[in-house]
């Protein structure tokens, strides 16, 4: 990068916050996505919205691309730099600015760790429900930019459902506030919703105003074991048919169970075809009734066993079986590729069976787990990115899984986003006019394509 530009950046944000040495740049050339790495040329560690605005203003003037980054836990290559430019890291914007218990809101800078938000409001009897698998390390700005989901999505929804307002730095360097603390607010277009899930391609989110809810008074967790995925899926359908909406309905297939048990030693049945983690929360009386009803439905639909958590420690141990799935699988092969296709709940059995068939067809090791309650399935390829021939088979297999997902009226991503990894497949899901509309929005807000270039499109 031009030394004069580097000098100007150092003046704007402080010399210590500008990284240009090759060794310092290495961690910023990749995220949590397997097999995607590009060298960064300059990294800025912003400490304030003013820093972000100053960097963006300079970038707009000089036509320098900007890739925004938080903790780098993304799984679609969304924060991987493309074609040089500046990687703008926002982890130092990590303050919780206000907890308003009267209005049930919390105002955070974008670099606050997701779990820290819920931890901060727990003593007040409040709750921030979204819980992506990376909750202990991902930033709230990244969650908003990717509209992250999580295990509690069935009952509580995803990140979008909790964003009431945000501060955004536009491609021009201008700063704007979108939204308010008001539960009802229909003044103008709902612009904040445009930036949620935009993956850093429309603006840079620097502050977020989030909705909180009262913390549930009680919780019950149980684990049901099955000898067939069909029985597990049918149990989920029957629970929903009975108008029970648990906070968690998760599943693991046999391969995932075996890996998790070897990794976490939580007592999973390693020969089961599937296990379903079920959790209900709310008023103690309702929780007790729902837990008993779910256990009964599970047995009626072929569960070999239903284990009810005896206490909070036991519940945490059961839940850890699902939460440790990705970590456990990542130990098996050098490369772990975690996908996140989503289908209507009624088509779950079809997509899971199809993934199994694809594994056989392409001679690949695929483990499957995910959010049965909302139809979000994570086919996980256990492979080796240095094996060129095998990686070709992986990509062919993924392509078929995406096509099948669309055929089943699903979506190629439920929570990870498009980024670099899935952009070739996005036109398959969108009709021409729909895909063109996305491009029109991008051109309107970022005509020079400086914000996270090469992503989505």
N, C-alpha and C positions, 0 to 999 in steps of 0.2 A: 504494500500500500504506500502511496505517496507520503514521504516523510513529513511534508508540510501538513497533511491531513492528520497524521499521528500526533504531531505537535499540537494541533488545534484541539484534538480530542483530549489530550492530557490537560490542556488548559481548562477544558470544560468540565471534566469529571475528576481530575487529580491524576498525577502520573502513576500512582500505585494501582489505580483501577483500570489501567490500559495494559493488556498483555499482548506481546508480540513475539516473544521467544518461543521457538519451536517446541521445546519441552513443556512449557506452560500451556501451550495450545492443545496438546494431545487429548485431554479429557473432553474437550468441547467439539471434537470431530465425530462423535457418535452419541446415540442415546440407548434406550433399552431394546431397540430393534436389532434383531440378528442380521448379520451380513451387510449392514449399511454403515459405511464409514467414509467421511470426506474431511480433508484437512481444513481446519479453520485458519484464517490469515490474521485476524485481529479479534480479541475478546475484550469487551467493556464490562466491568462490574459496576453497574449503576447503583447508586445509594439513595436516590430520590426520584420523584416524578420530574423535577427540574433537570436532572441528569438525562433522563430518558428523552425529554422534549428537546434538549440541546443536541443530543446525538442524532435524533430523528431530523431535526432542522438542518443539521450539517449534511446528513445523508441525502435529504431531498435536494439540497443545493448541488451536491456533487454527484447525484445519481448513484449512490452506493447502496447495495442491497443490505437489508437488516434481517437477521434470523434471531428471534426472541427465544430465550431459554430459561427454564426454571431448574429443577433438579435433574432433568434429563432421563426421566423414567418412561417416556413415551414409547409406544410399541408400533408406531407406523412411520418412523423416520421424520416426524414433524419438526424436530429441532436439530436435524442434521444439516450442516451448512452446504450450500450448493453454489458453485461458481464464485467463491471468494466472498468479499464483503465483510461485514461486521457481525459477530455473534454478540448479542446484547443479553447478558446474564443478569437476572433480576432477583437472585436469592438473598441479596442484602436488603431488599425491601421487605423486611420480615417482622414488622410490628403490627400487633393488634391495637387499633387506634381507639375503638370504643365498643363497649358492650352495653346496649340499651335494653335492659330487662323490661322496661315499661312498654316498649314497642316490639320486643322480641326480635331484635336485630343485632348483628355484629358487623363492624366495619374493620376490614383488614387490608394491609398492603398485600400485593400479589405474591410475595415470596414467603408468606406464612405457610408452614407445613400443615397439611390437612388435619391430621390428628390433633395438632395443637389447638385448633379451633374448638373441637368437641371437648378436649380436656379443660379449656379455659371456662367453658360455660357449664360444665357438669356440677360444680359446687353450687350453682344457682338453680339447680333442678331443671336446666335447659338442655337441649339436644340438637346437634347438627348431624342429620342422618346420613348423607352421602358418604360411602366408605369404599372407594376404589381399593384394589388389591395393594396399591402402593401407598396407602394412607399414612404410613409412618415416615415417608420421605418425599412424596409428591407435594408440590406447592398448589395453593388454591388458585393462583393465576393460571397454571397449567390445567387444572381441573376445569376451570371455566372455559378456557380456550378449546378444550377437547370435549366439553360437556360430559365429563366422566360419570360413570355409573357406579356399580358396586353390588355387594351382596344384599343390601337392603332395598334395592331398587323396586322390587315388586310392590311393596307396601308404601314406601316413602318417596319413590321417584328418583330422579337423577339430579345432577348439579343444577341444570336449568330451572328446576322447580323451586330453588332456594335463592336465586339471584334476584335481588330487588333493585340494585343499582350498581354502577361501576364508573370509574374514572378511566378514560381511554386517551392515549396519545395517538393522533391521526397521522397519516402518511406525510402530512405537511409539517408536522411538529406541533400543531395546535393541540391543546388539551381541552377535553370536554367531559361533562358529567351527564350520565344517562340514568334515568330512573329516580326513585325516591323511597322514603320509608312508608309511604302510603300503601295500604293494601289494595285500594282502588286508585288507579292512575292511568287514564287513557288520553293524556294530553299529547297529541301528535303520534307519529309512528312509534312502535315499540322498538326503538333502535338498539336497546341493550340486547334484545334477543337475536339481533343480527350478528353481534359479536360473539355470543355464546356458541361454541362449536366451530368458530371460524379458523381455528388453528394458527392464529397469528398472521393471517393473510390480509386482514382488513384494518387492523389497528393493534396497539400495544396496551393491554390491560394492566393498570398500575395499582388500582384499589378496587375492592369489591365489597358491596353491602349485601349481607346474607340474612335470610330469614331463619329464625330459630323456632323450635317447637318444644312444648313441655316434655320432659324426660319421662319415658314409660315407667310406671310404678312396678311392673312385674315382667318377667320373661321366663319362657320355658323353651328348652332346646332338646331335640331328640334326633336320633340317627336311625334310619330304616335301611335294612339290607335286603337285596333282591337277587334272584337268580336270572333275571332278564331285564334288559333296558325297557322293554315294552311295558312290563308291570310297573316299573318306576315312573315312566312317563304317564301311564294311566292314573296312578295315584295322584300325581300333580293335577291332572285335569279334573279328577273327582273332587279334590279339595277346593278348587276354584268353583266348581259347579255347586258346591254346598255353601257358596258365598262366604267362604273363609279366605281372608287375605293375610297370610303370614308375612312377617317382615323378611323371612329368608326361606327360600326353597332351592337348594343347591344340589348338584349331583356330581359324582365322580365315577368313571368307568373302572373296570378291573385293573387295567394297566396303571391308572393314576393311583388307585388304592394301594397297589403293591409298592409303588415308588414312595408314596407318602408314608406308609407304615415303616418302610425301611429307613426313611429320613427322620420322621418325627416320633415314631414309637407311641402312637396314640391308641392302639388296640383295634385297628380297622380289620375287618374280615377280608383277607387278601384274595380269597377265592370267589368272592361275590361278583356277579356281573355288574352290579351297580349299587351304590349307596346314595341315599338322599338325606341331606341335612335339612331339618325343618325347625323353624324357630318362630314363635309367636310372642308378641309383647303388648302391653296395655294395662288395663285394669286387672287386678289379680283374679277376680271372679271370671272375667271373660277369658283371660289367659288360660286358666285351668280348664274351662269348658272347651276352648279351641284345641288345646294340646291333647286332651282325651279324644276329641272328635278326629283329629288328624291321625292319631295312633290307630284308631279304629278303622279309618279309611285305608290306611296303609296295610293293615292286616287283611282287610276285605279284598285288597287288590294284589295279593301275592307276596307281601313282605315276609321274609323268612324270620326276621326279628326286628323289634323296635326297642331301641335303648333310650330311656328317658334320663336326662341329666339329673343327678341327685342334688347338686348345688351349683353355685356360680363357677367354682373351680372346674367342676366336671363339664359344665356347659362350655367353658373356654377351651377345654381340652378337645371336646367334640368339634367345636367350630374351627379349631386350629387345623383339623384335617383338611378342610376346604381351603383355608387361607394359606396353607403351606404348599398347595398343589404345584404352583409354578416353580417354587424353589426346589421342591423334591424332584420334579421332572428335569430340571436344568442340570442335575448331577449325572444324568444317564449318558448323554452324548455331548460332544463339544459345542454343538449349536442347537438352541431351542427356539423354534419359531411358533409363537402363540398367536393364533387367529381368533376372530370374534364375530363370526356370522350370527345373524339373528333371524328366526323364523316365527310365524304365528305359533302359539303354544300347541295348537292341534296338529302341527307338522313336525314336532320335535322328534318323534320316533323315526320318521322318514329321513331326516337329516343326519341323525346319529348313525343309523344303519348305513346310509350312503357313505359317510366318512369311513366306516369300517370296511366297506367294499373297496373304496378308493385306496386304502392302505394296502389291501391285498393286491389290487390291480397293479399298483406301481411299486410293490415290494418295499414299502416304507413303514417305519415305526411311528404310529400316531396314537397318542393318548387323548382322551376327550373328557372334559369337565366343563362346568359352567353354571349358569343361572337358569335352572329349569323353569322357575316361576315366571320369568319374562321372556323365555325363548332364546336367550343369548347363550350360544354354544362356543366353547373354546377348543377347536381341534388343534392339538399341539404336536408339531413335527419334531421328532428327536433325530437329529441328523448331524452332518459335519460340513460346514460351508467350504472347506478345502477340497471336498470331493465334488468336482465339477459335474460329473455325470449324475450323481445322486441329487445334487441341487437342481438340475434340469428336471428330474422326475418330481421333485418337491413342487416346483413352479407349475408343472403340468397338472399335478394333483390339486393344488390350490385353485387353479383356474377352473377345474371341473367342479370343485366344491362351491365356488362363487356362482357359477352358472346354475347349479342345482338350487342354491339358496334363492336366487332370483326367480327361478321356476316355481318355487314353493311360496312365492309372494313375500320373500324376506328381504333383508338388507345385508350388504357385504361388510358392514361394520356397525356394531351396536354401541360401542363405547371407545374404541381405540382411535378412531379417526381415519382419514385418508392418507395424509402426509405424502411421502414418497412411495411407500410400499404398495399402496392400493390405487394410486391414480390411474394406472392403465385399465383398471376394471370398472371405474366409476361410470363411464359412458354406457356400459352394459345395463346399469340399473336405471339411468335417467334417459327419458326420451329426448330428442334433439332440442325441443323448445325449453325443457326443464334444465338441461345442461347449459344451454346458451344463457339462461337467466342467471345462473351462478356466475358466469363470465361477465355479464353486464354489471352485476353488483361489484365484483372485483375491480373492474375498470373504472367504475364511478368513484370508489373510495381510494383506489391505489393505481392511478392511471399509468404510472411509470413502473409498476410491478416491482417495487422495492421491498415490500413486506413479505418475508418468507417465500421468496421466489422458488418456482419449481415444485411447489406443493399443491396438491389437489388437482391442478390443471396440468 
